[in-house]
Amino acid sequence: MPSPLVFTNPAMPEYWASAFDVVPFPIYVVDMQTLELINVNRAMRKRTGEIDGRKCYEAIYGKDKPCAFCAIGNMQNGEMGQTVIFEHFNDTDDRWYQLQETRIAWFDGRPAKYSIAVDVTQLKGAQNALAEAHADLAIKNRELERLTVTDSLTGIGNRRHLTAVLDHELASARRSHLPLSVLLIDVDRFKQVNDTFGHQTGDSVLAQVAGIIVRNIRATDAAGRWGGEEFIVACPGTSAQAGAAVAEKLRAAIAAHAFPTVGSITCSIGVAEWAEGETAGLLLARADAALYVAKGAGRNRTSVAGGPLSG
Ligand SMILES: Nc1nc2c(ncn2[C@@H]2O[C@H](COP(=O)(O)OP(=O)(O)OP(=O)(O)O)[C@@H](O)[C@H]2O)c(=O)[nH]1
């Protein structure tokens, strides 16, 4: 009993033609030795015209030598009925095809392969659009995430970001037993800046102060705008003494900066080192108390908090 893939009935070529002409997808049969097209169905002829007898690579792909992706090489020693399925972009008509190619024996015994080519260009387009939409969404989500932790005026971390950073740094300090200091920075007499030069100039001063802070701290430090004209810097691995040095550096940099329209401004800074068992709220309360001392002592200075507040 011959394999159903070995066509032996001499009437078969006609049968083949009538059966495959009703299939709406292009189907063609190639002689595996000569690479000549033995049979081409109606859907294929509609696309290519009469190409029977021509080399497949030349008639279908407009090439002057066999295609690099041709499956015939791998089929030469394969089993009858061996099938490969792959997708291919045909640049002669700029369309994607899914090709299903099967090894057969033609009616006269010649080894051949027949190919069914399904145009999947639209499907590919939809897949690509979906992939693009996913990528776009991922980028937008990322941007949204960034915006929720960014202060829109200064571009540095906002209060939400700082709260998360402080929680994280406190947990790290608890584990590592390394010191952690926070700096609470407040622009001096900022109301005057607004009142004298207008709110817009005030905004610009805040953005510049943020820039000075960010440029003068370590990559491992975290800075953000706590609100209004107040900024916080968290310095992991930093004692109160070292924190005071960072504060003085920032204070001097801000005092030395020439702010357009406004001239010079100053700031006061409260520094507190985290004490074992202390919450972020209590740590900030101590930094705030130190800031209050700095303001009371005449502003444009740094004050370091004493030990933890009781209660
Ligand atoms: N331009 C601008 N001003 C702001 C912003 N947020 C808060 N302010 C202003 O900052 C000023 C803070 O004033 P105060 O709290 O009295 O403090 P100060 O004038 O800096 O005085 P001291 O802190 O005592 O030196 C207020 O006038 C607020 O309106 C902002 O986003 N932009």
The ligand as an SDF file (V2000), in Angstrom:
LIG
                    3D

 32 34  0  0  0  0  0  0  0  0999 V2000
    7.1970   80.5010   45.1610 N   0  0  0  0  0  0  0  0  0  0  0  0
    6.8300   79.5310   46.0190 C   0  0  0  0  0  0  0  0  0  0  0  0
    6.6650   79.8540   47.3060 N   0  0  0  0  0  0  0  0  0  0  0  0
    6.2950   78.9030   48.1530 C   0  0  0  0  0  0  0  0  0  0  0  0
    6.0880   77.5820   47.7250 C   0  0  0  0  0  0  0  0  0  0  0  0
    5.7400   76.8300   48.8140 N   0  0  0  0  0  0  0  0  0  0  0  0
    5.7410   77.6700   49.8650 C   0  0  0  0  0  0  0  0  0  0  0  0
    6.0810   78.9340   49.5000 N   0  0  0  0  0  0  0  0  0  0  0  0
    6.1770   80.1400   50.2870 C   0  0  0  0  0  0  0  0  0  0  0  0
    7.2870   80.0540   51.1750 O   0  0  0  0  0  0  0  0  0  0  0  0
    7.1030   81.0120   52.1900 C   0  0  0  0  0  0  0  0  0  0  0  0
    7.5720   80.4610   53.4870 C   0  0  0  0  0  0  0  0  0  0  0  0
    7.4450   81.4630   54.4300 O   0  0  0  0  0  0  0  0  0  0  0  0
    7.6900   81.2850   55.9550 P   0  0  0  0  0  0  0  0  0  0  0  0
    7.2540   79.9290   56.4140 O   0  0  0  0  0  0  0  0  0  0  0  0
    7.0930   82.4620   56.6780 O   0  0  0  0  0  0  0  0  0  0  0  0
    9.2110   81.3010   56.1330 O   0  0  0  0  0  0  0  0  0  0  0  0
   10.3420   82.2510   55.5810 P   0  0  0  0  0  0  0  0  0  0  0  0
    9.7830   83.5010   54.9770 O   0  0  0  0  0  0  0  0  0  0  0  0
   11.2320   81.4540   54.6980 O   0  0  0  0  0  0  0  0  0  0  0  0
   11.0660   82.6440   56.8820 O   0  0  0  0  0  0  0  0  0  0  0  0
   12.0550   81.7500   57.7500 P   0  0  0  0  0  0  0  0  0  0  0  0
   11.8590   80.3280   57.4050 O   0  0  0  0  0  0  0  0  0  0  0  0
   11.6720   82.0730   59.1700 O   0  0  0  0  0  0  0  0  0  0  0  0
   13.4220   82.2340   57.4360 O   0  0  0  0  0  0  0  0  0  0  0  0
    5.5970   81.3470   52.1920 C   0  0  0  0  0  0  0  0  0  0  0  0
    5.4290   82.6510   51.7220 O   0  0  0  0  0  0  0  0  0  0  0  0
    5.0060   80.3710   51.2010 C   0  0  0  0  0  0  0  0  0  0  0  0
    3.9220   80.9280   50.4770 O   0  0  0  0  0  0  0  0  0  0  0  0
    6.2530   77.2950   46.3390 C   0  0  0  0  0  0  0  0  0  0  0  0
    6.0970   76.1720   45.8590 O   0  0  0  0  0  0  0  0  0  0  0  0
    6.6340   78.2930   45.5210 N   0  0  0  0  0  0  0  0  0  0  0  0
  1  2  1  0
  2  3  2  0
  2 32  1  0
  3  4  1  0
  4  5  2  0
  4  8  1  0
  5  6  1  0
  5 30  1  0
  6  7  2  0
  7  8  1  0
  8  9  1  0
  9 10  1  0
  9 28  1  0
 10 11  1  0
 11 12  1  0
 11 26  1  0
 12 13  1  0
 13 14  1  0
 14 15  2  0
 14 16  1  0
 14 17  1  0
 17 18  1  0
 18 19  2  0
 18 20  1  0
 18 21  1  0
 21 22  1  0
 22 23  2  0
 22 24  1  0
 22 25  1  0
 26 27  1  0
 26 28  1  0
 28 29  1  0
 30 31  2  0
 30 32  1  0
M  END
$$$$
